[in-house]
Amino acid sequence: MPNEREQTIPFLPNRLNKEATVFGGMSMTEFFTVATIGFVIGAILGLLVVLLLGIDYWLFIPALAMLLCICVVLIGKTLIARLKRGKPEGYLNRVLEVKLSNLLGSNQFIAYEGHWSIRRQRKK
């Protein structure tokens, strides 16, 4: 029969569930979000430049998309580090989910502004 020492884990494995840092303090989810935003903005700007200036060089669109993707990731890592500083793990992901939910009109989250209490109320 195993004793209590053999059954007890001597450390808390809370870091095993933490999302790994990929680049500049950003997790994989944050990195792909920032990179996608930069790529889409770059593709739209590239398309506008090609259409407005009448350039026949269509490769300008993906080139500008990739360039802006890299620039936004390099600048975004500093901004995300500032937003995450002093906050609990996963805070930024939840904030983005709530804002997207409010923007798209889906009611996935409890939207209650007021006092939350865990105490029991006395019956009257």
C-alpha positions, 0 to 999 in steps of 0.5 A: 500500500503506497504511503501518503508521500508517494501519492502527493505531488511535490509541485503544482503543475500549473505551468503545464496548462499555460499557453506557450510563449511564441514570439515577443511574449505573445502566445500562438493565438495572439501571434496569429491574430496580430499577423492576420490583422496585419496581413488583411490590412496590407492586402487591402492597402495593396489592392487600393494602391494597385487600383488607384494608381493604375499599377499593372504589377499585381504582385504588389498586393501580396508583397505589401500584405506580407510587409505589413504583416511583419511590421504589425507583428513587430510593433504589436508585440510591444503593445500586447506586452503592455496590455498583458502586464499585471493581468491574469493569464488568458485575460486578453483573450477573454477581453477580445472574445467579449468585444467580438461577441458584443460587436457581432451581437451574439450573447455568449457571455453574461452581461450584468452590471451590478453587485455580485454576491456569494452570500446567502440571503435571509428568507423573509 
